[in-house]
């Protein structure tokens, strides 16, 4: 007879529960038990390219919440938005690639432009931006005691970061929105409306990590359905791509075409 906890874990999206679990564990070890000094967790590039490199700093900055109530609240919102986002991907491997891609963009933007050290707010906003873009405009969400269209969720979250963390905190979170928007552009907007190729292809070995061996070929189009081809070109009509706000746009024509 299965326990309620086992049933809950079985029903939750695998990557989202892993990210939330690692975030809660890391934050407890830092803020409650004092086992880890926070300076060993934050993103600091000079410690990454030195020898020996602190390679864990490529991941750990996304897993550290704020202290006290931030441990609960930040973990809750991260899990909520990550799970909503993960459920909008047909295959878990595609969501894994999405997470790696937006994480890499966030790291680069903060290294060269912003200088953020704790990046959980950026990852959270990347998740929220993607799944809110998938939803129809008439879908409402509750944010504390306020109800509004899901389209405004990322911007309300950005405003809250500016109020609670200041301008620099808002800039850090903004890098997540930029990263998620870039992913949507590369995997849906450019292939569908500019008739280009999708350069973000999920290799089959990534899918095999979550599903086991399934198909032959080099990969499956990121963000697409299981029937998408390995060419990286979006199917006609943008099937399997991002819906919601992007579904309102037409395919368009090339200038000078027939």
N, C-alpha and C positions, 0 to 999 in steps of 0.2 A: 504494500500500500504506500503510495507516494505521499510525501509531505507537502504542505502548502508552499514551503520555500522552494522545493524541487520543482513543483508545478510552475511557480512564478519564474524561476530561472529558465525553465524550458520554453516558456512563452515569450520571454523578452528577446529582442534582437541581440545576437551574440557579440558583435563588436561594440555596441552601445553599452551593454552591461559590463564588458571588459574594461572599456575606457572609464566608466563611472566607478567601477570597483578599484581600479588602479588610482584614480583621483582621490577617492575617499581614503584609501590606505596610505598614499603618499602624504596627504594633508594631515592625517592623524599622527603619522610618525614625525612630521615636522612641528605642528602646532600644539599637539596635546602631549605626546610622549617625549618630545625633544630628542629623539634618536638621531634625526638628520638635521643638520644646520641648513637653513633655507638658502644660504649662499652656495651650497653644493647642488642646488636644484635649478636655480634660475638660468636663463639663457645669457651666456657671456662668451662671445666668439673667440677671444684670445685663448681661452682655456680649451677650446675645441680643436684648434689646429696646432696646439703645442704638443710636445711628446713627453709622456704618453697622453693622448687626447682624452678629454672628458666627453666621450661620444654620447653618454646618456643625456647630456644637455640638449641634444636634438629632440628629445622626447619629453623629458621631465618638466620643462616649463609649461607644457600643456596640462599637467596633472596636479598643479598646485593651486589650491583655492585660497581665499582670504582666511584670516584667523577667526576664531570664535564662531559666530553664527554663519560666517562665510563657508565654513566646512560643509554645513548642511545645505544652505541655499545654493551655493555655486554648484555643488554636486548634483542637486535635484534638477536645476535648470539645464545643466549640461546633459544629464541623462534624458530629460524630456525632449530636448531639441535633437539630440543625436538619434534617439529611437524613432522620433517622427521622421527624421531624414532617412534613416536606414530602411524604414518600411516603404519608402518611395523608390527604392532600387529593387529591380527584379532579382538580382543575384548579389549575394553578400560580397563576393570578390570585387564587384564594381564599387560598392560603398567603401571597401578597404582602400582601393585606388583613389577614390575621391578624398578620403581622409588624409592619405599620404600626400596627395597633390596640394590640397589647401594648406596642410601643415608646412610643406616646403616653401610655398609662396609666402606664408606668414613669417617664417624664419628669415627669408631673404629681405622682405620689406622692413622687418624690424632691425635687421643687421645694417642695412644700408641707409635707412631713412628715419625710423622711429626710435630705435634703441630700447625697445621694451624687454623686460626681463621675465615677467610672468605673463603667459600667453593664453590662459584658459578662456578669457573673455573673447579673444579673437576666434578661437576654435568654436566656441559656443555660438557666436554670431554667424560664422560660416555655415554651421548646421542649420540655424534658424532661417538664414537667407535662402538656402536651397529649398527647404521644404515649404516655406511660405510662397516661393515663386511657383511651386507646383500646384498650389491650391487655387480654386476659383475665387474671383474677387469678392463674391458675396459670402464667403466663409468668414465667420467671426471667431475671435479668440479672446480668452480672458487673461488679462495681465494684472494680477492682484485684484483690485476691485473695478477695473476698467475693462469694457468690452469694445472692440473695434475690429475693423477688417484685418484679416491676416496679412494683407499686403504691407501694412504699416508696422508689423511686429519688429523687423530688424531695426527700423529707425527709432522706434520707441526704446528698444534695448540700447541703442547707441546714445540716445538722450539720457537714459538712466546712468550709463557709464560716465557721461560728461558731468552729471549732477553729483554722483557719488565718488568718482575717482578723478575728476578734473579733466582738463583738456588733453593731457598726455594719455590718460586712461582711455579717453574716447578715440584718440588716434590709434592706440594699440588695437582696440576692438575693431576699428575701421579696416584694419589690414585683413581681418577675417572676411568681412563683407566683400572686399576687393578680390580676395582669393576665390571665394565662392562664385562671384560674378564671372571671373575669368574662366572658371571651370565650365559654367553654363555656356559661355561664348564659344569656347573651343569644342565642346562636345555636342552642342545643339544649334546655336545661332549661326556660326560660321559654316558647318556642314550643310545645314538646311537652307539657309537664305542666301549664302554666297556660293553654294554648291562646291564647297571645298571638302577636304578629307579630315576626318577625325583623327588627330594624332595621339589621342589618349586611348590606347587599346589595352584592355585587361588581358594579360597572358593567361593561357589555360592553366599554367602551374599555380597561379594565384587562386583561380577558381577551385583547383584541386585541393588547396589547403582547407577549404570550407565544405566542398561537396564531394571530393574524390574525383578521379578521372572521369571525364564526361564526353568531350568531343575532340576531334583532331583539328589541327590548325594552329595558328600563332596566337589567336586570342579572339575576344568578343568585344564589340564596340561598347565602350564605357557608357553606362546610363541607358543602354538599349534593352530590348527584350532578348529572350534566349534564342530567338530565331534570327537575330542580326548576323550579318556576315562578318568575315574577318578582314574585309577590305578597308574598314575605317570610314566608309562613306555612309552618310545618313540615308535611311530609306525614304521613299517618296512620301511627301506629306508630313515628314518629321515624326513618323510613328515611333514610339518608344522614347522620344526625347522629352525635354522639359515641357510641361503643359502650363496651365495657369496663365500667367501674364504673357508668356511667349506664344501661346496658342492663338492670340488675337491677331498676330502678324501674318501677312500673306507671304507667299514664297517669293514674289517679285520677279523681275526680268532683268537680264543683262542690258546695259546701255548699248545701243547700236545693234541689238538683236533683231531677228525677224518678227 
